[in-house]
Amino acid sequence: MENIERVNVGITHGDINGIGYEIIIKMLMEPRINDFCTPIVYGSPKVAAYHRKVIGVNNFSFNTIREAAEANPKRANIINCNDDSLRVELGKSTEFAGQSALEALEIATNDLKEGKIDVLVTAPINKKNIQTEQFSFPGHTEYLMKKFETDKALMLMVYNNLRIGVVTGHVPLSKVPELITEENILEKLRVMHQSLIADFAVQKPKIAVLGLNPHAGDDGVIGNEELTIIIPAIEKAQKENIMALGPYPADGFFGSDNYSKFDAILAMYHDQGLIAFKSLVPMTGEGVNYTAGLPFVRTSPAHGTAYEITGKNEASPNSIRAALYLACDIFKNRAYHKDLIDNALVPSEVDLAAHFKHNFVDEAIPIEDFEDETPVALL
């Protein structure tokens, strides 16, 4: 396999009135970042300089470039995606902020499509002010699914070995029941299973599936979705050699240490999974939002724009740093997994004979003598 020493990481600046630039600058000030990746921010040098001044950072600057090919591997690079007349209003939701976030996102995803960058890390956007004719989505995940023409994506929250995905993402709670179908659950399980293998290098993934209703329905006493939808979906997944178990009552599952016994957990709806995730992840805030199932790698910090602390030099870069590390790790894991698949050995009679002969206790015994018998060493 080709040795991947350096990953070209595209980073979109998100909402310019939020903490995006603060966490990006603090992250990229760490020299070790450039040891394994080339960071390329899609944003505005002018806005970056403004935020750098506001938080009092004097020993850092961006290398301004016109396109990704010009990136300096030893520097933090930035591509100007916005008009210089852009106005920053710290802590406020404005049309300018939404427009600038979308412009950076579109240029970065185009570069991703063309192979100019390897992975994408997205700083937080405001889901309200970014809404336009070009972006009529509830979040990054849905935009990326449309952009890359796939319906097989899964929002996966990640912190070390804790991985929580959701069947229904950014939809109103009132619409959740109609979206809990056998096919939707099965499709998310397929994506999660494959991601665990290819992206996280888990050989035999074990997945927990949560119930929809309190106490997972109590055998139909508090709802029957578990009996009529979730259990049949789990059974179908098992027939596809996906080790899915459940459904488990969400409160007891997270209230005990059961969650630590699985490689991933599939929740039925957004808050069922994310409240547990954000409660379990330490206050250091190193959780990551990963979009599994896409043809490329995209991660994001597991927090929002945090308008309330913008400009106060209080934002932690821990989550976006973890997002960058995870993106690079998954990119390399995917390459390794592809190499294993492409170069898989096909057993042959010669291969098996050589294997048996090598493993015999007494190699003086001719291999031909065992053509119709089970080799002693294999009993």
N, C-alpha and C positions, 0 to 999 in steps of 0.2 A: 504494500500500500504506500502511496505517496505520503511522505512525512509532512504533515500540516503544522508548521511552526508558527505561522502568523495568520490571524483571521482579520479580514477587513470588516469592521463593525460600523454600520450606519446607525446614527443616533438622531432621532427627530426631537426638536426642541419643545414640542408640546405648546401649552398655553403660555404666552410670554409674560402674562401678569401673575403667573403662579410661581411655584418653587422649582420649575424645570431647570432653568439655567443655574440656579444655586447648587442643586444636587449634581448636575452635569459637571460644573466647574470643580466642585470639591472632589468628585470622583477622578477626574482627569488630571488633577494636581498630583496624584500618586504616581511616581515614576514607574512602578512595577507594571502598570497597565500597558505601557508600550513594550514590555518584554515579550508579550504573547499576542498582541493585537494592534491594528492600526485604527484608531478611532476617527470617525468622520462625522461631524455634527452637521445636520441639515437645519439651517436656521438663519440667523442674522448676526454678522460680526458687530454691528452697531448695538443691537439689543444685548448681545453677550457682554460687550464692554460696559454698558450701562449697569447690568446686574453685578458684574465684577466690582465696579466702583461702589455700588450700594452696600455690598457685604464686606468691603474693605480688603479685597484680595489684590495684592500688588506684585506678587512674584509668579504670576501666571499670565500667559497670553495664548491666543489661538493663532494657528497658521492658516491664513485665508487662502483658499484655492478655488478654482473655477469648476473643477470636476474631480470625481473620485480618483481618477488615474494620476492626478498630481499630488496625492496625499504623501506626506513625509512620515515614514514609519516611526520616526523618533519624536514626533510632535503630536499635539492635539489639533486636528484639522477642522476647518469649518467651511462649508459652502453657503454662499449667500443665496437664499431662496426667496427673500422678501424685498419689497420696495423700501428704500431708505427713509421714506416719509412715515414709516411705522411709528405709532405712539405707544409707549409703555405706561400703563396706569396700574401700579402695583395693587394686587388684591382685588381687582375689579374684573367683572365679566364684560368684555367689550366685543364689538363686531370685528375690530382690528385684530384682536387676539385670536378669535376663531379663524379668521381668514389666513393669518400667518401660520397657524398650526396646520391647516389643510394644505397650504402651498408647500410646506416642508415635507409633509407626509406624501404628497403626490410625487414630488421629485425623488424622494428616497425610495418609494416603492417601484417607480419606473427604473431606477438604477438597480434595484434588487432583481427585477425581471430580466434585465440585460446582463446580469452577472457582474456588475461593477462593484458591488459590495456582497459580502457573504451572508451576513445576518443583519437583522434589524432589531434595535432596542428603541422603544417609543416612550418618551417622557409623557406625563399626564396631560390629557386634553380636558376641556370643559365640554361635556356632551351636549350642552344647550347652544352655546355661541358658535359652535363649529357647523351647525346645521345649515346646509345650502342645497341647491339642486344637485351639486356634485357629491355631497355628503348628507344623505338622509338615512343615517344608521344610528342605532343606539350606542355604538361604541366602535373601537378599533377592530375587534374580532369580526363583526359583521361586514365592515368596510373591506377588510382583507379577504374575506371569503368571496365577496363580489368581485373584487379586483383580480383575484387569481382563479375565479370561476370554479369554486369548489363548495360543496355543501357538507363536507366531512370534517369540520373543525370542532375542536373541543377546548373550552376554557379550562385550563388546569392550573390551580394554585400550588406553588411548590416551595417547600422549605426543607432542605436536606431530604430525608426519606418520607416526609409527609407530602402527599400529593392528592389534592381534592379536585375532582372535576364535577361539572353540573350538566344535567340533561337539558334544562332550560336556563338560558342566561339572562340577558337584559330584556325581560318581558314583564308586564304587570302581573302581580300575583293572581289576579282574577283569571288570567289566561293560562296559568300553569296546568290545571287539570286536563284541559283539552289537548295539551302538547305532550302529556305523559302517555305515550303509546308504546306498544311492543317494539315497533320498528325504530322509533327514536331512541329508546333505551338500548336496543341491540346495536344500533349504529354507533352510539357513544362508547359502548363497551368495546366494539371492534377498534375504534380509533385509539382508545386508552390502552388496550392490550398491545397494539402495534407500536404505539409511542413508547411504552415501557420497555419493549424489546429493543427497538432501533435507536431511541433517543436517550434512554437512561440505562441501557445495557443490563436490563433485568432478564435473566434467562427464562424463568418460568413465573410470570407475573401472577400474583394473587390479588384479586380485586374484591372489595366489599361494596355491596349495593345497599343503599339506604331505602327505607320505606317512604311513602308520601305522607301518610297519615300519622297522627300521634300513636305511639306504641306499634307502629307498622300495621295499623288496622285492627290489632287484637283479633285475628282470625275472622275478620268481617264485621265485628261489632262496631268499629269506628271507621267504616269505609271499606270498600272491597277492591280498590285499585291494586293492592298487593296481590290478592288472589287471582284476579282476572287479567292483570296486565304485567306487573313487575315479575312475579314468579315465572310465568310463561316465557318472558324475555330472558330471564336468567337461564332457564332450561335450554332455550335455543342457543344461547351463548356457549353453554357447556358442551353442546353437541358439536360446536365449532372449535372445541379444545381451548376455550377461554375459561380460565379458572375464576369464575364469578360466583360469589356466595352472598346469601341474604334472602329477603330484605331484613335489615337490622333497624330497630328503632333508633332514630338519630340521637335522642337525648342520652339514652343509656350507652350507646356506642361511643360517643365522645366523652361521656362522664366517667367511663372506665378507661383502661389502657388498650381496649380492643383495637383502636385505630392504629396502634403501633405494630400490630401483627400482620398488616397488609401492605402491599407495595403501592396501592392507590385506592381511593374511595370515590364512588360515584354517587353524588347527591342528586336529588330530584329537581331542586330549584336553587336559585342564586343564594339567598340568605341562609338556607339550610346548610350549605357548604361553607360559605365565606365567613359567616359569624363564627363558626367553629374554628376555621383556619386562623382568622385574625385574633382569636382568643388564645389559641395554642402557640402561635408564633411569638417568641420573646419580644420584649419592649425594644430591643435593638433594631427591630423592623427589617429583617432580611428576607421577607417573603417576596416571591416573584409570581407574576401573572404570565403564564406561557400558553401560547395558542398551538395546541397539538393538532396534527392532521394536515397542516398546510404543507405545500411543496418546498417551503423554505422555513428558516428558524426566526421566530419573532417572540421577544420577551418584553416585559414592562415591569416597572416597580409596582408593588401591590398597594398603592395609595393614590390619592387624587392630587389636585392642583394645590391644595392647602393654602388658599388665599389668606387665611387668617394669620399665617406666620411669614408670608412673603416679604422679603426685604429685611427681615429681622435677624438674619444669620443664625437661625435656629433649625433649619432643615437638615436632616441626616441623609448622607449619600448611600447609606448601607443597602437600601433596597435596590436602587438602580445599579450599584456595583455588583450586587448578587445577580441581577438580571443580565448584566454584561458577561459575568463569569459563566452563568448557566448557558447563555446563547453560544458562547465559544465551545463549551463542553459538549453540548448537543450537536453542534456542527461537526465536531471531530468524531463523536460517537456514530453519527449517521454515516460518515465516510468509512469508518471502520466496519460498520455493519454491512454496508454495500460491498465492501471488499470481500467480506466473508461469504456473502451470497454469490458474488461474481466468480469467486474462486473455490467454491465448494467442491470437495473431492467426491467423485462418484465411485462407490465401492465396486471392485471387479473381482473376478475369481483369482486373478494373480495377487491382488492386494490382500484378499482374505487368506490365501495360502501363505503368503509371506508373514502376515500377522500371526497366524496359528503357529507357524514354524518358530517364529521369534519367541513366542510365549510358552512353548512346550518346556516342561521341566527337563526332559531328556531329549535334547536336540538330535541325538543319534537315531531316533526313531524316524523313519521316512514319513513324510507328509502323506504319501499315497496310501499308507496303511490306515488312515483315518477318514478316507473318502466317505464311508457309509456309517461313521461313528461320530459321537460327540467327543471332541478333544478333551482329554483328562484334565488339562489345566483350566478348562472353562466350566467344569462341573462345580 
